[in-house]
Amino acid sequence: MRIGTFVLAAQFPGQGPGEVLHRAVRSAEAAEESGLDSVWLAEHHFVPYGVCPSATTLAALLLGRTRRIRVGTAVSVLPNHHPVALGEQAALLHLTSGGRFSLGVGRGGPWVDLEVFGGGLDAYENGFPEALELLLDWLREPRVAGLGERFGFREVAVVPRADELLDGAAGAAGTSGPEVIVACTSPKSVRLAAGRALPMLLGMHCGDEEKAEMVALWRTAAREAGHPPEVVEGAAHVSAGVAQIADGPGDATETLVKTMPGWLRQGLDAHVTVDARHRVMRDPVAYTELLCALHPVGPPKLAADRLAATAERTGITRFALLVEGSGDLAATEENVRRLGADVLPLLT
C-alpha cells in the first residue's frame, strides 16, 4: 500500500494565496517527514478552488526540498500546454530528481483557460489523444516531429533525453523515463490510457464500485491492445480521496463539514466556461458529506479499514489523499503526521 497526499492548494475564505501556498509546501514536507510515499499536485487557473497554476513548477520546488518522496502532477492540464514544452519540463524534473517525478495529465474542463492559453474548445473536446501521443513520443524517442492536425513541425532532437538518468535510476513503473499517468473520468479516457498501458488517476468523487468498473474496463482494453499480462496486471493506478484523522468517531467528519463547504462554494462557483455552457455545480455540503462517507475520514482504524477495502475491491494500492480539508496549517500538518504514524502501520 502506497499512501500519498493530494495537494490542491485550496484557498479557504479569508485566506490569501501566500498563506495557502505555504500550507501546501509544508504539507508536502510533512508527508516526507511522516514516511508517506508521494505528493500529488493539482493545476488550476483563475479560481480559488486551487491557487497553484503550475503543478510542474511547484513540483520542482518540492523535489528540491525533499530527498525520498515521489512528487507528481495530478494533473497538468494538457490542453493548456504545448506537449513538447511539458515533455521538456518532465524530462528535466525526472533527470534532476533521480527519477522521483511522475507526470499526471488530464483533459481538464471546458473552462475559460482554453481561451486565455489559446488552446480553444477543440483542444478540450478532440485534441487530447494527439497531444498525449506527442508528449509520449517526446519522453521516449531521440528525435520527434509534429505530424498531427494540431501540432505540425519539422523533426527536432529531444534534449535532454528523459531516459538518460545516471546510475541506472528508473521511473516509478521501472521505465527509464518519468511515469506518465492519465486522469480518467469516462470510458473513452479509460480506453485511451489502456491502449498505451498508462495507469489511471481516478477522482475522489468516485466510489469503490465505479473505480472497480473502470479498472476492469482498463484491463480489458489493455489486453485487447496487445499488452502482455504482466503489464495489464501490474498497472499502478492511483485513487484520489480525502483523509482526515481524529480520535472521536464523528470528529473528523465534523471538522470537514464545518470547513470544506465554504471553500467548495467559492471555488466551484468561480469556474467560468469558455462557451457560456451551463454547468451544474455540486451542493457543497452534500459533496463534503459524500467524500466523508467514501474515504478515510475518522479514527485511524476506520481510515485504515476504508483504504484496505478500496484496495481489495478495486485492486488499486496507490492513494492520493487530500489532507488540507481543515484549511488550517497546524491541523493539516497534524493530519499528515497521523496518517504516517497512526494509519500507515495498520496497512503494512
GIHU-V471921 format. One record per residue. N is the residue number from 1. NEAR is the number of other ideal C-beta (glycine too) atoms within 8 Angstrom. D_CENTER is the distance of its C-alpha to the mean C-alpha in whole Angstrom. Layout:
n=N near=NEAR d_center=D_CENTER
n=N near=NEAR d_center=D_CENTER
This chain:
n=1 near=10 d_center=17
n=2 near=8 d_center=14
n=3 near=12 d_center=13
n=4 near=16 d_center=10
n=5 near=16 d_center=9
n=6 near=14 d_center=7
n=7 near=15 d_center=9
n=8 near=11 d_center=9
n=9 near=15 d_center=13
n=10 near=13 d_center=14
n=11 near=14 d_center=18
n=12 near=10 d_center=20
n=13 near=6 d_center=24
n=14 near=3 d_center=26
n=15 near=9 d_center=24
n=16 near=6 d_center=23
n=17 near=8 d_center=21
n=18 near=6 d_center=22
n=19 near=9 d_center=22
n=20 near=14 d_center=18
n=21 near=12 d_center=17
n=22 near=9 d_center=19
n=23 near=12 d_center=18
n=24 near=14 d_center=14
n=25 near=12 d_center=16
n=26 near=11 d_center=18
n=27 near=16 d_center=16
n=28 near=16 d_center=14
n=29 near=11 d_center=17
n=30 near=12 d_center=18
n=31 near=15 d_center=16
n=32 near=12 d_center=17
n=33 near=8 d_center=21
n=34 near=12 d_center=20
n=35 near=5 d_center=19
n=36 near=15 d_center=16
n=37 near=8 d_center=14
n=38 near=15 d_center=11
n=39 near=16 d_center=9
n=40 near=18 d_center=5
n=41 near=16 d_center=6
n=42 near=14 d_center=6
n=43 near=14 d_center=9
n=44 near=12 d_center=12
n=45 near=9 d_center=16
n=46 near=9 d_center=19
n=47 near=9 d_center=18
n=48 near=10 d_center=18
n=49 near=13 d_center=15
n=50 near=13 d_center=13
n=51 near=11 d_center=15
n=52 near=15 d_center=13
n=53 near=6 d_center=14
n=54 near=7 d_center=13
n=55 near=13 d_center=10
n=56 near=12 d_center=12
n=57 near=7 d_center=15
n=58 near=15 d_center=13
n=59 near=14 d_center=12
n=60 near=9 d_center=15
n=61 near=9 d_center=17
n=62 near=14 d_center=15
n=63 near=13 d_center=16
n=64 near=6 d_center=19
n=65 near=8 d_center=20
n=66 near=12 d_center=19
n=67 near=4 d_center=20
n=68 near=5 d_center=19
n=69 near=14 d_center=15
n=70 near=11 d_center=12
n=71 near=17 d_center=10
n=72 near=15 d_center=7
n=73 near=15 d_center=5
n=74 near=15 d_center=2
n=75 near=13 d_center=5
n=76 near=13 d_center=8
n=77 near=12 d_center=11
n=78 near=15 d_center=13
n=79 near=15 d_center=16
n=80 near=11 d_center=16
n=81 near=10 d_center=16
n=82 near=6 d_center=19
n=83 near=13 d_center=18
n=84 near=12 d_center=20
n=85 near=8 d_center=19
n=86 near=15 d_center=16
n=87 near=14 d_center=17
n=88 near=10 d_center=19
n=89 near=9 d_center=17
n=90 near=15 d_center=15
n=91 near=16 d_center=18
n=92 near=9 d_center=19
n=93 near=15 d_center=16
n=94 near=14 d_center=17
n=95 near=10 d_center=20
n=96 near=7 d_center=21
n=97 near=10 d_center=19
n=98 near=8 d_center=20
n=99 near=11 d_center=17
n=100 near=10 d_center=15
n=101 near=14 d_center=12
n=102 near=15 d_center=9
n=103 near=14 d_center=9
n=104 near=16 d_center=6
n=105 near=15 d_center=8
n=106 near=11 d_center=9
n=107 near=10 d_center=12
n=108 near=10 d_center=12
n=109 near=7 d_center=15
n=110 near=11 d_center=19
n=111 near=12 d_center=19
n=112 near=9 d_center=21
n=113 near=14 d_center=19
n=114 near=15 d_center=20
n=115 near=8 d_center=23
n=116 near=8 d_center=23
n=117 near=9 d_center=21
n=118 near=5 d_center=24
n=119 near=11 d_center=21
n=120 near=9 d_center=23
n=121 near=9 d_center=23
n=122 near=8 d_center=23
n=123 near=13 d_center=20
n=124 near=16 d_center=18
n=125 near=7 d_center=21
n=126 near=6 d_center=22
n=127 near=12 d_center=20
n=128 near=13 d_center=17
n=129 near=7 d_center=19
n=130 near=11 d_center=21
n=131 near=14 d_center=18
n=132 near=14 d_center=16
n=133 near=9 d_center=19
n=134 near=15 d_center=20
n=135 near=15 d_center=17
n=136 near=10 d_center=18
n=137 near=9 d_center=21
n=138 near=15 d_center=21
n=139 near=13 d_center=19
n=140 near=8 d_center=22
n=141 near=7 d_center=25
n=142 near=5 d_center=28
n=143 near=8 d_center=29
n=144 near=11 d_center=27
n=145 near=8 d_center=28
n=146 near=9 d_center=27
n=147 near=4 d_center=29
n=148 near=9 d_center=27
n=149 near=4 d_center=28
n=150 near=8 d_center=26
n=151 near=11 d_center=26
n=152 near=7 d_center=29
n=153 near=6 d_center=30
n=154 near=4 d_center=32
n=155 near=5 d_center=31
n=156 near=8 d_center=30
n=157 near=5 d_center=29
n=158 near=13 d_center=26
n=159 near=4 d_center=26
n=160 near=9 d_center=25
n=161 near=8 d_center=24
n=162 near=16 d_center=21
n=163 near=8 d_center=23
n=164 near=7 d_center=25
n=165 near=12 d_center=24
n=166 near=5 d_center=27
n=167 near=5 d_center=28
n=168 near=5 d_center=26
n=169 near=7 d_center=23
n=170 near=8 d_center=20
n=171 near=12 d_center=16
n=172 near=8 d_center=15
n=173 near=7 d_center=16
n=174 near=5 d_center=19
n=175 near=8 d_center=20
n=176 near=8 d_center=21
n=177 near=10 d_center=18
n=178 near=14 d_center=15
n=179 near=12 d_center=12
n=180 near=13 d_center=11
n=181 near=16 d_center=8
n=182 near=15 d_center=9
n=183 near=14 d_center=7
n=184 near=12 d_center=11
n=185 near=5 d_center=13
n=186 near=6 d_center=16
n=187 near=6 d_center=18
n=188 near=6 d_center=19
n=189 near=13 d_center=15
n=190 near=14 d_center=15
n=191 near=10 d_center=19
n=192 near=12 d_center=17
n=193 near=13 d_center=15
n=194 near=16 d_center=17
n=195 near=9 d_center=20
n=196 near=9 d_center=18
n=197 near=10 d_center=17
n=198 near=9 d_center=14
n=199 near=12 d_center=12
n=200 near=16 d_center=10
n=201 near=17 d_center=6
n=202 near=12 d_center=9
n=203 near=8 d_center=9
n=204 near=11 d_center=10
n=205 near=7 d_center=13
n=206 near=8 d_center=14
n=207 near=6 d_center=17
n=208 near=10 d_center=18
n=209 near=7 d_center=20
n=210 near=8 d_center=18
n=211 near=15 d_center=15
n=212 near=11 d_center=18
n=213 near=8 d_center=20
n=214 near=13 d_center=17
n=215 near=13 d_center=17
n=216 near=8 d_center=20
n=217 near=12 d_center=20
n=218 near=15 d_center=18
n=219 near=12 d_center=21
n=220 near=9 d_center=23
n=221 near=12 d_center=22
n=222 near=14 d_center=21
n=223 near=10 d_center=25
n=224 near=6 d_center=26
n=225 near=10 d_center=25
n=226 near=4 d_center=27
n=227 near=9 d_center=24
n=228 near=5 d_center=26
n=229 near=6 d_center=26
n=230 near=6 d_center=24
n=231 near=10 d_center=21
n=232 near=12 d_center=21
n=233 near=7 d_center=21
n=234 near=6 d_center=19
n=235 near=12 d_center=16
n=236 near=10 d_center=13
n=237 near=14 d_center=11
n=238 near=16 d_center=8
n=239 near=12 d_center=9
n=240 near=14 d_center=7
n=241 near=15 d_center=10
n=242 near=14 d_center=13
n=243 near=14 d_center=15
n=244 near=16 d_center=18
n=245 near=14 d_center=21
n=246 near=9 d_center=25
n=247 near=4 d_center=28
n=248 near=7 d_center=30
n=249 near=6 d_center=29
n=250 near=7 d_center=28
n=251 near=9 d_center=27
n=252 near=14 d_center=23
n=253 near=12 d_center=23
n=254 near=8 d_center=26
n=255 near=13 d_center=24
n=256 near=16 d_center=21
n=257 near=12 d_center=23
n=258 near=6 d_center=25
n=259 near=13 d_center=22
n=260 near=13 d_center=19
n=261 near=11 d_center=21
n=262 near=10 d_center=23
n=263 near=15 d_center=19
n=264 near=13 d_center=18
n=265 near=9 d_center=22
n=266 near=11 d_center=22
n=267 near=13 d_center=18
n=268 near=11 d_center=18
n=269 near=7 d_center=22
n=270 near=10 d_center=21
n=271 near=11 d_center=19
n=272 near=7 d_center=22
n=273 near=12 d_center=22
n=274 near=12 d_center=23
n=275 near=6 d_center=26
n=276 near=3 d_center=27
n=277 near=6 d_center=26
n=278 near=4 d_center=26
n=279 near=7 d_center=23
n=280 near=4 d_center=23
n=281 near=6 d_center=21
n=282 near=9 d_center=20
n=283 near=5 d_center=23
n=284 near=12 d_center=21
n=285 near=8 d_center=23
n=286 near=8 d_center=23
n=287 near=12 d_center=19
n=288 near=13 d_center=19
n=289 near=10 d_center=22
n=290 near=9 d_center=20
n=291 near=15 d_center=17
n=292 near=14 d_center=19
n=293 near=7 d_center=21
n=294 near=11 d_center=18
n=295 near=12 d_center=16
n=296 near=15 d_center=18
n=297 near=14 d_center=20
n=298 near=13 d_center=23
n=299 near=11 d_center=25
n=300 near=10 d_center=24
n=301 near=7 d_center=25
n=302 near=11 d_center=24
n=303 near=15 d_center=20
n=304 near=12 d_center=21
n=305 near=8 d_center=23
n=306 near=12 d_center=20
n=307 near=14 d_center=17
n=308 near=10 d_center=20
n=309 near=9 d_center=21
n=310 near=14 d_center=18
n=311 near=11 d_center=18
n=312 near=6 d_center=21
n=313 near=9 d_center=21
n=314 near=12 d_center=18
n=315 near=7 d_center=18
n=316 near=13 d_center=15
n=317 near=8 d_center=15
n=318 near=12 d_center=11
n=319 near=15 d_center=10
n=320 near=15 d_center=7
n=321 near=15 d_center=10
n=322 near=14 d_center=10
n=323 near=13 d_center=14
n=324 near=12 d_center=15
n=325 near=11 d_center=16
n=326 near=11 d_center=20
n=327 near=11 d_center=20
n=328 near=7 d_center=22
n=329 near=9 d_center=21
n=330 near=6 d_center=24
n=331 near=10 d_center=22
n=332 near=15 d_center=19
n=333 near=11 d_center=20
n=334 near=8 d_center=22
n=335 near=13 d_center=19
n=336 near=15 d_center=17
n=337 near=11 d_center=21
n=338 near=11 d_center=22
n=339 near=18 d_center=19
n=340 near=13 d_center=20
n=341 near=9 d_center=23
n=342 near=10 d_center=24
n=343 near=17 d_center=21
n=344 near=14 d_center=20
n=345 near=7 d_center=24
n=346 near=9 d_center=24
n=347 near=10 d_center=22
n=348 near=5 d_center=24
